[in-house]
Amino acid sequence: MQKKLIALAIAGLASSAAFAQTNVTIYGVADVGYFNLKSDQAVGVKDNTFSGLIGGGLSGSRLGFRVEEDLGNGWKAGVLWELGTMAPDGSGPSTAAAPGAAGAGGVSNINATRQSYVQLTNAGMGSFQAGRIYTAGTNAAGKYDPEGASAFGPVSRITTGLGLSVDGAGNNNARVNNSIAWLSPNWKGFTAQVQYAFGENGEQTAGGGGNDDARMWGLGLDYTNGPLAVGFAYNDWSDYGGTAAAAGTPERELTEWFLGASYDFGMLKLTGSYQDFDMDNMNVAAAQGATAACANVAGLGCGRGAKSEGDIWSLGVIVPVFKSGAITLSYASLDRDIRSAAAGNAKSSGDADGWGISYRHSLSKRTTAYIGYSSLDNDNKRSLAGTSLSIGGNVNAPGLGKDSDGWGMGMRHTF
């Protein structure tokens, strides 16, 4: 009897040790290519050009650590920590930039954090995450962009340039700090994501203080069954970019929704997407909220600032060629109305459209060679001022009625 009890005790200890086992996975992406880019500027201004190496032609380079521990009873604890790396020039944008500002969320060097969160997962209940997390809009935009948000995709260039968070390229506020999320299990092809981000700082006051910035909630729904996939996402932001210092200045608001679909016919795959955005007070000056400025706001209310609203639609096709290659062709169009924060709140338009083509060849399961071309047109007599619509951020936005274009080739390796 005593021997049986000892045997049971040893078995119990062994079982506990097995449950407590922690698995650590190191993974990464290394992507570098040569790009030749040009952006036409206004009359009398020298054109913007670039020729050299750029990281992340197809996918942002990264180094990641994935940790998982089996807690038993169907539960697992985990950690994901992902860093940017492989910047050819050894630099990269700072993650300290304000949400929605140029470089915010950009990740090109080892000092920049891409994703970082802890999670609890259950096969029947899904995953509960807390930390710096991709939004549902980012996941959807990347999935239904035929270029996979590469440098050759016009839709990702437009969303990045406008500072939108539904941006498959992972720029701007595509990853949200101080957020919690629930990701559902897969229910016969249907998945969902619900997310909330805390500001976690005090409200801004005149003369100083913190920013109660980047408070948001988001929802994502996706259905994938065989060749058909359909996705929806919604992001709603308060204080996007932070509240200006002057007392009474309105909060910057951003509301976005996205709908995408794809169908794989085997001989080719068709994709399409539509997204809508409404940005309030995004460029409001600090003085706009002051009492003295109220008389200049043309009956729109004290402190009302710049407003930008519009939509973006895209179409694409992916055609497999040979045994290990694919050609991708895509088109995107931006329709945008802008209201100035200046006196009179003058209205203007800021439209654009672009297209891209690329070829990818799998040299192995982990290594892909690529070459592509992309062009973006700043429609005639319409302004794209205040944006940075470019390829890889290495050239400025095109001038009034001008365009930017470029080609590149490189190699991506995953491990």
Secondary structure as a PSIPRED ss2 file (coil, helix, strand):
# PSIPRED VFORMAT (PSIPRED V4.0)

   1 M C   1.000  0.000  0.000
   2 Q H   0.000  1.000  0.000
   3 K H   0.000  1.000  0.000
   4 K H   0.000  1.000  0.000
   5 L H   0.000  1.000  0.000
   6 I H   0.000  1.000  0.000
   7 A H   0.000  1.000  0.000
   8 L H   0.000  1.000  0.000
   9 A H   0.000  1.000  0.000
  10 I H   0.000  1.000  0.000
  11 A H   0.000  1.000  0.000
  12 G H   0.000  1.000  0.000
  13 L H   0.000  1.000  0.000
  14 A H   0.000  1.000  0.000
  15 S H   0.000  1.000  0.000
  16 S H   0.000  1.000  0.000
  17 A H   0.000  1.000  0.000
  18 A H   0.000  1.000  0.000
  19 F H   0.000  1.000  0.000
  20 A C   1.000  0.000  0.000
  21 Q C   1.000  0.000  0.000
  22 T E   0.000  0.000  1.000
  23 N E   0.000  0.000  1.000
  24 V E   0.000  0.000  1.000
  25 T E   0.000  0.000  1.000
  26 I E   0.000  0.000  1.000
  27 Y E   0.000  0.000  1.000
  28 G E   0.000  0.000  1.000
  29 V E   0.000  0.000  1.000
  30 A E   0.000  0.000  1.000
  31 D E   0.000  0.000  1.000
  32 V E   0.000  0.000  1.000
  33 G E   0.000  0.000  1.000
  34 Y E   0.000  0.000  1.000
  35 F E   0.000  0.000  1.000
  36 N E   0.000  0.000  1.000
  37 L E   0.000  0.000  1.000
  38 K E   0.000  0.000  1.000
  39 S E   0.000  0.000  1.000
  40 D C   1.000  0.000  0.000
  41 Q C   1.000  0.000  0.000
  42 A C   1.000  0.000  0.000
  43 V C   1.000  0.000  0.000
  44 G C   1.000  0.000  0.000
  45 V C   1.000  0.000  0.000
  46 K C   1.000  0.000  0.000
  47 D C   1.000  0.000  0.000
  48 N E   0.000  0.000  1.000
  49 T E   0.000  0.000  1.000
  50 F E   0.000  0.000  1.000
  51 S E   0.000  0.000  1.000
  52 G E   0.000  0.000  1.000
  53 L E   0.000  0.000  1.000
  54 I E   0.000  0.000  1.000
  55 G E   0.000  0.000  1.000
  56 G C   1.000  0.000  0.000
  57 G C   1.000  0.000  0.000
  58 L C   1.000  0.000  0.000
  59 S C   1.000  0.000  0.000
  60 G C   1.000  0.000  0.000
  61 S C   1.000  0.000  0.000
  62 R E   0.000  0.000  1.000
  63 L E   0.000  0.000  1.000
  64 G E   0.000  0.000  1.000
  65 F E   0.000  0.000  1.000
  66 R E   0.000  0.000  1.000
  67 V E   0.000  0.000  1.000
  68 E E   0.000  0.000  1.000
  69 E E   0.000  0.000  1.000
  70 D E   0.000  0.000  1.000
  71 L E   0.000  0.000  1.000
  72 G E   0.000  0.000  1.000
  73 N C   1.000  0.000  0.000
  74 G C   1.000  0.000  0.000
  75 W E   0.000  0.000  1.000
  76 K E   0.000  0.000  1.000
  77 A E   0.000  0.000  1.000
  78 G E   0.000  0.000  1.000
  79 V E   0.000  0.000  1.000
  80 L E   0.000  0.000  1.000
  81 W E   0.000  0.000  1.000
  82 E E   0.000  0.000  1.000
  83 L E   0.000  0.000  1.000
  84 G E   0.000  0.000  1.000
  85 T C   1.000  0.000  0.000
  86 M C   1.000  0.000  0.000
  87 A C   1.000  0.000  0.000
  88 P C   1.000  0.000  0.000
  89 D C   1.000  0.000  0.000
  90 G C   1.000  0.000  0.000
  91 S C   1.000  0.000  0.000
  92 G C   1.000  0.000  0.000
  93 P C   1.000  0.000  0.000
  94 S C   1.000  0.000  0.000
  95 T C   1.000  0.000  0.000
  96 A C   1.000  0.000  0.000
  97 A C   1.000  0.000  0.000
  98 A C   1.000  0.000  0.000
  99 P C   1.000  0.000  0.000
 100 G C   1.000  0.000  0.000
 101 A C   1.000  0.000  0.000
 102 A C   1.000  0.000  0.000
 103 G C   1.000  0.000  0.000
 104 A C   1.000  0.000  0.000
 105 G C   1.000  0.000  0.000
 106 G C   1.000  0.000  0.000
 107 V C   1.000  0.000  0.000
 108 S C   1.000  0.000  0.000
 109 N C   1.000  0.000  0.000
 110 I C   1.000  0.000  0.000
 111 N C   1.000  0.000  0.000
 112 A C   1.000  0.000  0.000
 113 T E   0.000  0.000  1.000
 114 R E   0.000  0.000  1.000
 115 Q E   0.000  0.000  1.000
 116 S E   0.000  0.000  1.000
 117 Y E   0.000  0.000  1.000
 118 V E   0.000  0.000  1.000
 119 Q E   0.000  0.000  1.000
 120 L E   0.000  0.000  1.000
 121 T E   0.000  0.000  1.000
 122 N E   0.000  0.000  1.000
 123 A C   1.000  0.000  0.000
 124 G C   1.000  0.000  0.000
 125 M C   1.000  0.000  0.000
 126 G E   0.000  0.000  1.000
 127 S E   0.000  0.000  1.000
 128 F E   0.000  0.000  1.000
 129 Q E   0.000  0.000  1.000
 130 A E   0.000  0.000  1.000
 131 G E   0.000  0.000  1.000
 132 R E   0.000  0.000  1.000
 133 I E   0.000  0.000  1.000
 134 Y E   0.000  0.000  1.000
 135 T C   1.000  0.000  0.000
 136 A H   0.000  1.000  0.000
 137 G H   0.000  1.000  0.000
 138 T H   0.000  1.000  0.000
 139 N H   0.000  1.000  0.000
 140 A H   0.000  1.000  0.000
 141 A H   0.000  1.000  0.000
 142 G H   0.000  1.000  0.000
 143 K H   0.000  1.000  0.000
 144 Y C   1.000  0.000  0.000
 145 D C   1.000  0.000  0.000
 146 P C   1.000  0.000  0.000
 147 E C   1.000  0.000  0.000
 148 G C   1.000  0.000  0.000
 149 A C   1.000  0.000  0.000
 150 S C   1.000  0.000  0.000
 151 A C   1.000  0.000  0.000
 152 F C   1.000  0.000  0.000
 153 G C   1.000  0.000  0.000
 154 P H   0.000  1.000  0.000
 155 V H   0.000  1.000  0.000
 156 S H   0.000  1.000  0.000
 157 R H   0.000  1.000  0.000
 158 I H   0.000  1.000  0.000
 159 T H   0.000  1.000  0.000
 160 T H   0.000  1.000  0.000
 161 G H   0.000  1.000  0.000
 162 L H   0.000  1.000  0.000
 163 G C   1.000  0.000  0.000
 164 L C   1.000  0.000  0.000
 165 S C   1.000  0.000  0.000
 166 V C   1.000  0.000  0.000
 167 D C   1.000  0.000  0.000
 168 G C   1.000  0.000  0.000
 169 A C   1.000  0.000  0.000
 170 G C   1.000  0.000  0.000
 171 N C   1.000  0.000  0.000
 172 N C   1.000  0.000  0.000
 173 N C   1.000  0.000  0.000
 174 A C   1.000  0.000  0.000
 175 R E   0.000  0.000  1.000
 176 V E   0.000  0.000  1.000
 177 N E   0.000  0.000  1.000
 178 N E   0.000  0.000  1.000
 179 S E   0.000  0.000  1.000
 180 I E   0.000  0.000  1.000
 181 A E   0.000  0.000  1.000
 182 W E   0.000  0.000  1.000
 183 L E   0.000  0.000  1.000
 184 S C   1.000  0.000  0.000
 185 P C   1.000  0.000  0.000
 186 N C   1.000  0.000  0.000
 187 W E   0.000  0.000  1.000
 188 K C   1.000  0.000  0.000
 189 G C   1.000  0.000  0.000
 190 F E   0.000  0.000  1.000
 191 T E   0.000  0.000  1.000
 192 A E   0.000  0.000  1.000
 193 Q E   0.000  0.000  1.000
 194 V E   0.000  0.000  1.000
 195 Q E   0.000  0.000  1.000
 196 Y E   0.000  0.000  1.000
 197 A E   0.000  0.000  1.000
 198 F C   1.000  0.000  0.000
 199 G C   1.000  0.000  0.000
 200 E C   1.000  0.000  0.000
 201 N C   1.000  0.000  0.000
 202 G C   1.000  0.000  0.000
 203 E C   1.000  0.000  0.000
 204 Q C   1.000  0.000  0.000
 205 T E   0.000  0.000  1.000
 206 A C   1.000  0.000  0.000
 207 G C   1.000  0.000  0.000
 208 G E   0.000  0.000  1.000
 209 G C   1.000  0.000  0.000
 210 G C   1.000  0.000  0.000
 211 N C   1.000  0.000  0.000
 212 D C   1.000  0.000  0.000
 213 D C   1.000  0.000  0.000
 214 A C   1.000  0.000  0.000
 215 R E   0.000  0.000  1.000
 216 M E   0.000  0.000  1.000
 217 W E   0.000  0.000  1.000
 218 G E   0.000  0.000  1.000
 219 L E   0.000  0.000  1.000
 220 G E   0.000  0.000  1.000
 221 L E   0.000  0.000  1.000
 222 D E   0.000  0.000  1.000
 223 Y E   0.000  0.000  1.000
 224 T E   0.000  0.000  1.000
 225 N E   0.000  0.000  1.000
 226 G C   1.000  0.000  0.000
 227 P C   1.000  0.000  0.000
 228 L E   0.000  0.000  1.000
 229 A E   0.000  0.000  1.000
 230 V E   0.000  0.000  1.000
 231 G E   0.000  0.000  1.000
 232 F E   0.000  0.000  1.000
 233 A E   0.000  0.000  1.000
 234 Y E   0.000  0.000  1.000
 235 N E   0.000  0.000  1.000
 236 D E   0.000  0.000  1.000
 237 W E   0.000  0.000  1.000
 238 S E   0.000  0.000  1.000
 239 D C   1.000  0.000  0.000
 240 Y C   1.000  0.000  0.000
 241 G C   1.000  0.000  0.000
 242 G C   1.000  0.000  0.000
 243 T C   1.000  0.000  0.000
 244 A C   1.000  0.000  0.000
 245 A C   1.000  0.000  0.000
 246 A C   1.000  0.000  0.000
 247 A C   1.000  0.000  0.000
 248 G C   1.000  0.000  0.000
 249 T C   1.000  0.000  0.000
 250 P C   1.000  0.000  0.000
 251 E C   1.000  0.000  0.000
 252 R C   1.000  0.000  0.000
 253 E E   0.000  0.000  1.000
 254 L E   0.000  0.000  1.000
 255 T E   0.000  0.000  1.000
 256 E E   0.000  0.000  1.000
 257 W E   0.000  0.000  1.000
 258 F E   0.000  0.000  1.000
 259 L E   0.000  0.000  1.000
 260 G E   0.000  0.000  1.000
 261 A E   0.000  0.000  1.000
 262 S E   0.000  0.000  1.000
 263 Y E   0.000  0.000  1.000
 264 D E   0.000  0.000  1.000
 265 F C   1.000  0.000  0.000
 266 G C   1.000  0.000  0.000
 267 M C   1.000  0.000  0.000
 268 L C   1.000  0.000  0.000
 269 K E   0.000  0.000  1.000
 270 L E   0.000  0.000  1.000
 271 T E   0.000  0.000  1.000
 272 G E   0.000  0.000  1.000
 273 S E   0.000  0.000  1.000
 274 Y E   0.000  0.000  1.000
 275 Q E   0.000  0.000  1.000
 276 D E   0.000  0.000  1.000
 277 F E   0.000  0.000  1.000
 278 D E   0.000  0.000  1.000
 279 M E   0.000  0.000  1.000
 280 D E   0.000  0.000  1.000
 281 N C   1.000  0.000  0.000
 282 M C   1.000  0.000  0.000
 283 N C   1.000  0.000  0.000
 284 V C   1.000  0.000  0.000
 285 A C   1.000  0.000  0.000
 286 A H   0.000  1.000  0.000
 287 A H   0.000  1.000  0.000
 288 Q H   0.000  1.000  0.000
 289 G H   0.000  1.000  0.000
 290 A C   1.000  0.000  0.000
 291 T H   0.000  1.000  0.000
 292 A H   0.000  1.000  0.000
 293 A H   0.000  1.000  0.000
 294 C H   0.000  1.000  0.000
 295 A H   0.000  1.000  0.000
 296 N H   0.000  1.000  0.000
 297 V C   1.000  0.000  0.000
 298 A C   1.000  0.000  0.000
 299 G C   1.000  0.000  0.000
 300 L C   1.000  0.000  0.000
 301 G C   1.000  0.000  0.000
 302 C C   1.000  0.000  0.000
 303 G C   1.000  0.000  0.000
 304 R C   1.000  0.000  0.000
 305 G C   1.000  0.000  0.000
 306 A C   1.000  0.000  0.000
 307 K E   0.000  0.000  1.000
 308 S E   0.000  0.000  1.000
 309 E E   0.000  0.000  1.000
 310 G E   0.000  0.000  1.000
 311 D E   0.000  0.000  1.000
 312 I E   0.000  0.000  1.000
 313 W E   0.000  0.000  1.000
 314 S E   0.000  0.000  1.000
 315 L E   0.000  0.000  1.000
 316 G E   0.000  0.000  1.000
 317 V E   0.000  0.000  1.000
 318 I E   0.000  0.000  1.000
 319 V E   0.000  0.000  1.000
 320 P E   0.000  0.000  1.000
 321 V E   0.000  0.000  1.000
 322 F C   1.000  0.000  0.000
 323 K C   1.000  0.000  0.000
 324 S C   1.000  0.000  0.000
 325 G E   0.000  0.000  1.000
 326 A E   0.000  0.000  1.000
 327 I E   0.000  0.000  1.000
 328 T E   0.000  0.000  1.000
 329 L E   0.000  0.000  1.000
 330 S E   0.000  0.000  1.000
 331 Y E   0.000  0.000  1.000
 332 A E   0.000  0.000  1.000
 333 S E   0.000  0.000  1.000
 334 L E   0.000  0.000  1.000
 335 D E   0.000  0.000  1.000
 336 R E   0.000  0.000  1.000
 337 D E   0.000  0.000  1.000
 338 I E   0.000  0.000  1.000
 339 R E   0.000  0.000  1.000
 340 S C   1.000  0.000  0.000
 341 A C   1.000  0.000  0.000
 342 A C   1.000  0.000  0.000
 343 A C   1.000  0.000  0.000
 344 G C   1.000  0.000  0.000
 345 N C   1.000  0.000  0.000
 346 A C   1.000  0.000  0.000
 347 K E   0.000  0.000  1.000
 348 S E   0.000  0.000  1.000
 349 S E   0.000  0.000  1.000
 350 G C   1.000  0.000  0.000
 351 D C   1.000  0.000  0.000
 352 A E   0.000  0.000  1.000
 353 D E   0.000  0.000  1.000
 354 G E   0.000  0.000  1.000
 355 W E   0.000  0.000  1.000
 356 G E   0.000  0.000  1.000
 357 I E   0.000  0.000  1.000
 358 S E   0.000  0.000  1.000
 359 Y E   0.000  0.000  1.000
 360 R E   0.000  0.000  1.000
 361 H E   0.000  0.000  1.000
 362 S E   0.000  0.000  1.000
 363 L C   1.000  0.000  0.000
 364 S C   1.000  0.000  0.000
 365 K C   1.000  0.000  0.000
 366 R C   1.000  0.000  0.000
 367 T E   0.000  0.000  1.000
 368 T E   0.000  0.000  1.000
 369 A E   0.000  0.000  1.000
 370 Y E   0.000  0.000  1.000
 371 I E   0.000  0.000  1.000
 372 G E   0.000  0.000  1.000
 373 Y E   0.000  0.000  1.000
 374 S E   0.000  0.000  1.000
 375 S E   0.000  0.000  1.000
 376 L E   0.000  0.000  1.000
 377 D E   0.000  0.000  1.000
 378 N E   0.000  0.000  1.000
 379 D C   1.000  0.000  0.000
 380 N C   1.000  0.000  0.000
 381 K C   1.000  0.000  0.000
 382 R C   1.000  0.000  0.000
 383 S C   1.000  0.000  0.000
 384 L C   1.000  0.000  0.000
 385 A C   1.000  0.000  0.000
 386 G C   1.000  0.000  0.000
 387 T C   1.000  0.000  0.000
 388 S C   1.000  0.000  0.000
 389 L C   1.000  0.000  0.000
 390 S C   1.000  0.000  0.000
 391 I C   1.000  0.000  0.000
 392 G C   1.000  0.000  0.000
 393 G C   1.000  0.000  0.000
 394 N C   1.000  0.000  0.000
 395 V C   1.000  0.000  0.000
 396 N C   1.000  0.000  0.000
 397 A C   1.000  0.000  0.000
 398 P C   1.000  0.000  0.000
 399 G C   1.000  0.000  0.000
 400 L C   1.000  0.000  0.000
 401 G C   1.000  0.000  0.000
 402 K C   1.000  0.000  0.000
 403 D E   0.000  0.000  1.000
 404 S E   0.000  0.000  1.000
 405 D E   0.000  0.000  1.000
 406 G E   0.000  0.000  1.000
 407 W E   0.000  0.000  1.000
 408 G E   0.000  0.000  1.000
 409 M E   0.000  0.000  1.000
 410 G E   0.000  0.000  1.000
 411 M E   0.000  0.000  1.000
 412 R E   0.000  0.000  1.000
 413 H E   0.000  0.000  1.000
 414 T E   0.000  0.000  1.000
 415 F C   1.000  0.000  0.000
